[in-house]
Amino acid sequence: MKYTPMPSQVLMERWMLANPEAAIFADMGLGKTAATLSVISRLLLDFEINGVLIVAPLRVALLTWPAEIAKYEEFKWMRIADLRTYEGKQAWDLCTAHVYIINYDQLQSFCSEVWGANRKREMPVDMVVWDELSRCKNAKSKRVKAFLPYRAFFKRHVGLTGSPTPNSYMDLQPQIRLLDGGKRLGANFFEFQRRYFESDYMGYHWEMKPHSKRLIENKLGDIALTLRKEDYMEVPPTTYIDEEVKFPPPLMKQYREFQKT
């Protein structure tokens, strides 16, 4: 199949090419994966990058990215390596692939085993793509902390997600720090928290200070591109259908327990 970009994908491609540090906040269905592969293909063909590391949830890493590469004629030339396998790690050592994929749960061990053993060794990649960037919203995440010492080895950083603020704007700082090293929202989460949020007297509940939302959005104006499905796709109104499901007795017992606890 020939890759013919949709208007939303054209915007995403231009944004990623123009910004070495790019966050794409786009709803599902707008073509983030294919647009990113188009950018990767162009950068590889123009010798602007040597290779790319894609970090994604396990299912997405195993199925979505390889399927998208195989789907379009323009991307089939790119060799892909799964870093969870011996063959993938061998491809990394020999620099024989263009796209290297790893899932989030394996990232920490990969950093210590592959990079930690020889930090000065030249890597086969100089671009990183974080698929489902919101997986990195926790400032205390070990996987994020494991990667940060090696962030400077990459000259291009892309983050993809449809839900950058699943809980609040407080989730943004760890995600953006991965992309820009802390230039926009700071490198320290607690300083960011104190600057833009205020807590109750016990320090348990935090709310945004007046004007913080606008200030944060202004800080991200040159890194984040936000695309909403309703602006690019004709989506019918949501229809809710209630269906009663009869559980077998053992499952119903578990459900009642779950309901209580």
C-alpha positions in Angstrom: 0.0 0.0 0.0 1.2 3.5 -0.8 1.4 6.0 2.1 -0.7 9.0 1.3 -0.7 11.3 4.4 -3.9 12.8 5.8 -3.9 16.5 6.6 -3.3 15.7 10.3 -0.3 13.6 9.3 1.1 16.3 7.1 1.1 18.7 10.1 2.7 16.1 12.4 5.5 15.4 9.9 6.3 19.1 9.5 6.3 19.5 13.2 8.7 16.6 13.9 11.0 17.6 11.0 11.2 21.2 12.2 11.6 20.5 15.9 14.4 18.1 17.2 12.4 18.0 20.4 8.8 17.3 19.5 5.7 16.3 21.5 2.7 15.1 19.4 -0.5 15.2 21.5 -2.9 13.7 19.0 -6.1 11.7 19.4 -6.2 8.1 18.3 -6.9 7.6 14.6 -5.0 10.6 13.4 -2.1 8.5 12.2 0.7 9.2 14.6 2.6 6.0 13.9 2.6 6.2 10.1 3.5 9.9 10.3 6.4 9.2 12.6 7.7 6.4 10.3 7.5 8.8 7.4 9.7 11.2 9.3 12.1 8.5 10.3 12.4 7.2 6.7 13.1 10.7 5.4 15.7 11.4 8.1 17.5 8.1 7.4 17.5 8.6 3.6 18.9 12.1 4.1 21.6 10.7 6.5 20.4 13.1 9.2 20.1 10.2 11.7 21.8 6.8 11.9 18.9 4.9 13.5 16.0 5.2 15.9 15.1 3.7 19.2 11.3 3.3 19.7 10.1 2.8 23.3 6.5 1.5 23.4 4.0 -0.6 25.4 4.6 -4.3 24.8 1.6 -4.9 22.6 2.3 -1.8 20.5 6.0 -2.7 20.3 5.2 -6.3 19.1 2.3 -5.6 16.8 1.7 -2.0 15.8 5.1 -0.7 14.7 6.2 -3.8 12.7 2.7 -3.9 11.1 2.9 -0.3 10.0 6.4 -0.8 8.5 5.2 -3.8 6.6 2.0 -2.1 5.5 3.4 0.8 3.4 5.7 0.4 0.4 7.6 3.5 1.5 8.7 2.0 4.8 9.4 -1.7 3.9 13.1 -1.0 3.2 13.7 -0.2 6.8 15.1 -3.1 8.9 13.6 -3.5 12.3 15.0 -5.2 15.4 13.3 -6.3 18.6 15.6 -5.6 21.5 13.9 -8.1 23.7 15.4 -10.9 21.6 19.0 -12.2 21.1 18.7 -11.4 17.4 17.7 -7.8 18.2 20.6 -7.2 20.6 22.9 -8.7 18.1 21.6 -6.3 15.4 22.2 -3.5 17.9 25.8 -4.6 18.5 26.5 -4.9 14.8 24.5 -1.8 13.8 22.5 -3.8 11.2 19.0 -2.4 11.7 17.4 1.0 11.2 14.6 0.8 13.8 15.2 -0.7 17.2 12.1 -1.4 19.4 11.9 -2.1 23.1 8.9 -2.1 25.5 8.8 0.1 28.6 9.1 -2.8 31.1 12.4 -3.8 29.6 13.9 -0.4 29.3 15.5 -0.2 32.7 17.3 -3.5 32.3 18.3 -2.6 28.8 19.9 0.6 30.0 22.0 -1.1 32.7 22.9 -4.2 30.6 23.7 -2.6 27.3 24.6 1.0 28.0 25.7 0.8 31.6 28.4 -1.8 30.7 30.1 0.6 28.2 28.7 4.1 28.3 31.2 5.5 25.9 30.5 3.0 23.2 29.0 4.5 20.1 25.3 3.6 19.7 23.5 2.7 16.4 20.8 5.2 17.1 20.6 9.0 17.6 16.9 9.5 17.6 14.4 8.2 20.2 10.6 7.9 19.9 8.4 7.5 23.0 5.1 5.9 22.0 2.4 6.5 24.6 4.6 9.1 26.3 2.1 9.4 29.1 3.5 6.1 30.4 6.4 8.3 31.7 4.2 10.6 33.8 5.5 9.4 37.1 8.5 11.5 38.2 9.7 8.6 40.4 9.6 6.0 37.6 12.7 3.8 37.6 12.6 3.4 33.8 12.7 7.2 33.3 15.6 7.6 35.8 17.4 4.8 34.1 17.2 6.5 30.7 18.0 10.1 31.7 21.8 9.7 31.9 21.8 8.6 28.2 19.4 11.2 26.9 22.2 13.5 25.7 23.3 10.8 23.2 20.2 11.4 21.1 19.9 14.5 18.9 16.2 14.0 18.1 13.4 13.3 20.6 9.8 12.6 19.8 6.9 11.9 22.2 3.6 10.5 21.0 0.4 10.3 23.1 -3.3 11.0 23.0 -3.6 11.7 26.7 -0.7 13.8 28.0 -2.5 14.8 31.2 -4.4 11.7 32.3 -4.7 13.1 35.9 -3.7 16.7 35.7 -1.1 19.1 34.3 1.2 17.9 37.0 1.8 14.8 34.7 3.5 16.9 32.0 6.8 17.7 33.7 8.3 14.1 33.7 7.2 13.6 30.1 8.5 16.9 28.7 11.8 16.5 30.7 12.4 13.3 28.7 12.2 15.3 25.5 14.0 18.5 26.4 16.1 17.6 29.4 14.2 20.0 31.7 14.6 23.2 29.7 10.9 24.2 29.6 9.3 22.8 32.8 12.5 22.3 34.8 14.5 19.2 35.6 13.1 18.9 39.2 9.5 17.7 39.6 9.1 19.2 43.1 10.3 22.6 42.0 7.8 22.4 39.1 5.1 21.4 41.5 5.8 24.3 43.9 6.0 26.8 41.1 2.7 26.0 39.3 0.5 24.3 42.0 -0.5 24.9 45.6 -1.5 22.3 48.2 -3.8 22.1 51.1 -2.4 22.6 54.5 -1.7 18.9 54.8 0.2 18.7 51.5 -2.0 15.9 50.1 -4.2 17.7 47.6 -2.7 20.0 44.9 -4.5 22.5 42.7 -3.1 24.7 39.9 -2.3 28.3 40.9 -4.1 31.1 39.0 -2.8 31.5 35.4 -0.6 28.3 35.8 -2.4 26.6 32.9 -1.7 29.4 30.5 1.9 29.7 31.7 2.6 26.0 31.2 0.9 26.0 27.8 3.0 29.0 26.7 6.2 27.1 27.9 5.3 24.2 25.6 4.3 26.3 22.6 7.4 25.4 20.7 7.5 21.7 21.5 4.0 20.4 21.7 1.6 20.0 18.8 -2.0 19.2 19.8 -4.5 17.7 17.3 -8.0 16.7 18.1 -10.0 14.1 16.2 -13.1 16.3 15.8 -11.0 18.9 13.9 -9.8 16.3 11.3 -12.4 13.5 11.2 -16.1 13.4 10.9 -17.0 11.3 14.0 -20.7 10.5 14.7 -22.0 11.3 18.2 -21.4 8.7 20.9 -24.1 6.1 21.3 -24.4 4.4 24.7 -26.0 0.9 24.8 -26.6 -0.8 28.1 -26.3 -4.6 27.9 -27.0 -6.8 30.9 -24.5 -9.6 31.2 -25.3 -12.8 33.1 -22.1 -14.0 34.9 -21.6 -17.6 35.9 -21.8 -18.1 39.7 -18.0 -18.2 40.4 -17.4 -15.1 38.4 -20.4 -13.3 40.0 -18.9 -14.1 43.4 -15.6 -12.5 42.4 -17.5 -9.5 41.0 -19.4 -9.0 44.3 -16.2 -9.1 46.2 -14.6 -6.6 43.8 -17.7 -4.4 44.2 -17.3 -4.4 48.0 -13.6 -3.9 48.2 
